[in-house]
């Protein structure tokens, strides 16, 4: 099993890399682009409701606060503290904003390419 200590100890999590590709929209790949758009919309609906993860972080932080003095040297308590740090970093990374930006750039070109592909399909 790989050692995860470098990941746990990172103070700043960088967002995932962004790659811009130009794709020619054809009749064959319009369905794939539409399904990608639907997947992005589903991701946004799931990420909109962050009450569950917020409540989990709150419960975990209260548990650590209450039991820290008694169990501070326990291995499980140290792992719970690492999990709490990781969850807080996940919240700070704001993945929802990245998906919204990606979907926004996708929506800008969506109508133009679909009209262009529709005209090509009529000509062929």
N, C-alpha and C positions, 0 to 999 in steps of 0.2 A: 504494500500500500504506500502511496506517495506521501511524503511529509507535507502537511498543510500549514506549517508554521509561517512561511513567508506570506501566505494569503491572509492569515489571521492578523498578522502584525502590520499590515498596510494601513497607514493613516488615511490616505486619499485613494478612493477607487476611481479610476479613470473610466469614462463611459466607453462603450464598445466602439470599435473603429467604424467609420462611415465610408462607404464606397459608392461613388456615383457612377452609374452605368447608363449608357444610352441604349435603349432597346427599340428596335423597329417593331411597331405594333402591326400585326397581321391578323387575318381572320382566325388563324390557328391558335394564336396565343392570347386573344382577347378574353377567353374564358379563364385562363390562368391569372390574368391581371385582375379580373373581377373577383376571383376567389381570394386573391391576396388582399384586396380591399376589404372583403368581408371578414377575413381573419384579423386584420388590423382593427376593424370596428369591434369585433368580439373581444380583442385584447383590451381595448379602451373601456368597454363596459365592465370587464372584470376588474381592471385597475381603478375604476371610478369608486368602487366600494372598498375603501381601505379601512373601514371600521374594524374588520376582523383582525387584521395584522396590528393595528394600533392597540386594540384591546389585549392582544397576545403580548405585545411589548410591555404594556402597562402591568399586566399580571406577572410577567417574568421579572420586571424591575422591582415590584413590591415583594416578591418571593426572595429575591436576592438581598434586598434591603433588610427584611426581617430575619433572615437566617445567616447573614454574612458573618456576624461575630461568632456564632456557634460553629459554623462549618467553613470558615475561611480557608483552612488548609486542606480541605477535602478536594479530591480530584474532580468530582462531579460539579462542585461549586465553581471551580475554575473554568470548567467547560461551559457551564451556564453563563458565566460572565462573558466568555468569548462569543457565545451565541447572541447574547444581548448586544454586544458591540457590533457584531455582524448585521443584526437586524436594524440597528440604528443607522448604520452606513448604507444599507439597502434603501431605507426611507430617504436618506439625504441624497442618494444618487438620482432620484426622480426619473425612473424609467418611463413613467407615463408621459413626461414632457418630450422625451426622445421619440416615442411612438407617435405622439401628436405631430411633431415636426416632420417625421417621415410621411405620415398620412397626408399632411398638408401639401407637401411637395408632390405627392402622388396625385392628389386631387387637382392640382393646378394644371397638370398635363393630361389628365384623364380625359376630359371632354374633347380637347383638341385632337388627341391621338385616335379616340374612338370615331370622331367624325371623319378623320382622314382615312382610317381603315375601312369605314363604311363606304366611302366614295370609291376606294380601290376595289372593294368587293363587288360594287355595282358595275364598275368598268370591266372587270374580268368576267 
